Amino acid sequence: MEDLGFMCARCGGEVHDVTHNREGSLDGVGYRHNRRVEPWDHELELAVGEPAPLDQVCDFCGVAAPQWLYYPTLDPDDTDMFEVELDTTHLSDDDTAVAVLNMLYPWYGCDTCSVLVADRNVDLLIARALDRTPVPADGPVDEETVRARLRGSLSVFFTTRPGRPQPSRAV
């Protein structure tokens, strides 16, 4: 067990720490799943261990073996300040921090979602994600919260990734 780190005891997924900064001050630190949008079927159960490797899936809808890769256009090593238009309406500080982290990592997309991305069809991307992974009635968050999280993450995606995707097999 050489790769000890934070993980979710419930799903075995990798966990990242996120800081909340407002105008140069540290407001707090939180922990989130290392996924595009915090899973809505369970809350994070923080543990220390070796996170389980996840199969590569479409970051928009969860389909296995995505064919397309979208690289971020912002280079975090170039500057310590990012200016991104982010729709944070109805997002908590934790959800906003996760949405901002999304700009630093490449996104994978399936064929269907890549067409929706090319059309910039946010509403259909959200509908597809919720169709493939419905929000449980007794889950930790309601559908309105999930929609807000998806919209926030997608607003960062569209702000930081112009142009065409690359075939994912090139990675």
Legacy VTK file of the C-alpha trace (Angstrom):
# vtk DataFile Version 3.0
C-alpha trace
ASCII
DATASET POLYDATA
POINTS 171 float
0.000 0.000 0.000
2.301 2.724 -1.273
-0.333 5.125 -2.616
-2.173 5.971 0.579
-4.395 8.985 0.341
-7.873 10.218 0.997
-10.679 8.046 -0.318
-14.398 7.520 0.121
-15.092 4.534 2.365
-18.446 4.038 0.619
-17.349 3.828 -3.040
-13.551 3.511 -2.785
-13.085 6.558 -5.030
-10.274 9.070 -4.739
-10.929 12.213 -2.703
-9.409 15.685 -3.074
-9.193 18.495 -0.586
-10.604 21.834 -1.710
-10.006 25.223 -0.143
-12.531 28.009 -0.071
-10.964 31.408 -0.598
-12.776 34.712 -0.665
-10.792 37.867 -1.346
-7.445 36.477 -0.220
-8.558 34.776 2.983
-8.990 31.088 3.692
-12.623 30.438 4.584
-12.301 26.690 5.034
-11.168 23.337 3.696
-13.442 20.579 2.501
-13.134 17.161 0.903
-14.886 16.047 -2.300
-14.939 13.029 -4.603
-12.472 13.339 -7.476
-15.236 13.441 -10.068
-16.710 16.093 -12.308
-19.806 16.436 -10.141
-20.066 15.144 -6.599
-22.027 11.848 -6.777
-25.654 12.316 -5.885
-26.320 8.742 -4.780
-24.242 8.994 -1.584
-22.391 11.450 0.593
-18.631 11.316 0.972
-17.417 9.055 3.792
-13.829 10.260 4.266
-11.203 7.591 4.963
-7.480 7.055 4.472
-6.421 4.217 2.212
-5.532 3.296 -1.324
-8.283 4.579 -3.624
-9.646 2.066 -6.125
-8.863 2.872 -9.762
-11.967 3.923 -11.639
-12.837 2.769 -15.139
-12.775 5.633 -17.622
-16.298 6.877 -18.304
-17.872 9.835 -20.065
-17.636 12.798 -17.699
-20.971 14.089 -18.986
-23.225 11.020 -18.744
-21.219 8.086 -17.345
-21.121 5.852 -20.452
-18.145 3.443 -20.432
-15.200 3.752 -22.830
-15.562 7.383 -23.981
-14.068 8.179 -27.370
-13.237 11.894 -27.006
-10.981 13.983 -24.800
-11.317 17.712 -24.103
-8.143 19.354 -22.843
-8.327 22.451 -20.644
-7.065 25.635 -22.276
-5.924 27.201 -19.003
-2.424 26.394 -17.770
-2.293 26.640 -13.965
1.524 26.981 -14.137
1.287 30.121 -16.298
-0.478 32.256 -13.727
-1.868 32.124 -10.241
-5.012 34.015 -11.178
-7.862 32.628 -13.268
-10.728 34.715 -14.561
-13.599 32.420 -15.498
-17.256 33.240 -15.922
-18.902 30.710 -13.657
-22.616 30.341 -13.064
-22.630 29.799 -9.280
-26.352 30.368 -8.900
-27.659 27.929 -6.269
-24.180 26.437 -5.654
-22.710 26.055 -2.179
-19.062 26.998 -1.525
-18.104 23.292 -1.764
-19.881 22.860 -5.089
-18.317 26.069 -6.444
-14.841 24.831 -5.461
-15.440 21.516 -7.242
-16.700 23.307 -10.361
-13.534 25.440 -10.431
-11.314 22.358 -9.993
-12.941 20.958 -13.137
-11.078 23.474 -15.273
-7.712 21.923 -14.411
-8.378 18.400 -15.710
-9.250 16.967 -19.130
-12.823 15.791 -19.657
-13.790 12.575 -21.460
-16.886 12.432 -23.673
-18.842 9.711 -25.470
-19.985 10.103 -29.086
-23.482 11.280 -28.103
-22.293 13.841 -25.560
-19.595 15.137 -27.925
-22.359 16.080 -30.375
-24.256 17.843 -27.571
-21.028 19.621 -26.558
-20.447 20.756 -30.155
-23.987 22.162 -30.142
-23.370 23.690 -26.675
-26.636 22.106 -25.573
-26.351 22.293 -21.782
-29.986 21.366 -21.172
-29.734 18.093 -23.121
-26.379 17.238 -21.481
-28.029 17.630 -18.070
-31.100 15.653 -19.163
-28.876 12.828 -20.484
-26.859 12.697 -17.238
-30.040 12.534 -15.149
-31.636 9.973 -17.465
-28.625 7.662 -17.136
-28.183 8.303 -13.393
-31.490 9.377 -11.830
-31.457 11.229 -8.519
-32.700 8.846 -5.797
-35.792 10.114 -3.981
-34.192 9.347 -0.618
-30.687 10.514 -1.623
-28.572 13.137 0.138
-29.486 15.877 -2.392
-32.547 16.699 -4.476
-32.754 16.960 -8.259
-32.683 20.776 -8.222
-29.319 20.695 -6.407
-27.948 18.129 -8.871
-29.063 20.266 -11.816
-27.335 23.305 -10.252
-24.118 21.293 -9.770
-24.192 20.060 -13.347
-24.893 23.555 -14.713
-21.992 24.990 -12.638
-19.549 22.326 -13.821
-20.664 22.683 -17.438
-20.306 26.474 -17.296
-16.642 25.989 -16.302
-16.228 23.358 -19.024
-17.560 25.599 -21.795
-15.565 28.592 -20.560
-12.251 26.711 -20.562
-12.517 24.327 -23.549
-13.051 25.788 -26.991
-12.751 23.904 -30.237
-12.738 20.254 -31.131
-11.959 17.286 -28.881
-9.075 14.884 -29.426
-9.602 11.124 -29.804
-9.201 9.658 -26.286
-7.009 6.824 -27.544
-4.260 9.425 -28.106
-3.764 9.715 -24.327
LINES 1 172
171 0 1 2 3 4 5 6 7 8 9 10 11 12 13 14 15 16 17 18 19 20 21 22 23 24 25 26 27 28 29 30 31 32 33 34 35 36 37 38 39 40 41 42 43 44 45 46 47 48 49 50 51 52 53 54 55 56 57 58 59 60 61 62 63 64 65 66 67 68 69 70 71 72 73 74 75 76 77 78 79 80 81 82 83 84 85 86 87 88 89 90 91 92 93 94 95 96 97 98 99 100 101 102 103 104 105 106 107 108 109 110 111 112 113 114 115 116 117 118 119 120 121 122 123 124 125 126 127 128 129 130 131 132 133 134 135 136 137 138 139 140 141 142 143 144 145 146 147 148 149 150 151 152 153 154 155 156 157 158 159 160 161 162 163 164 165 166 167 168 169 170
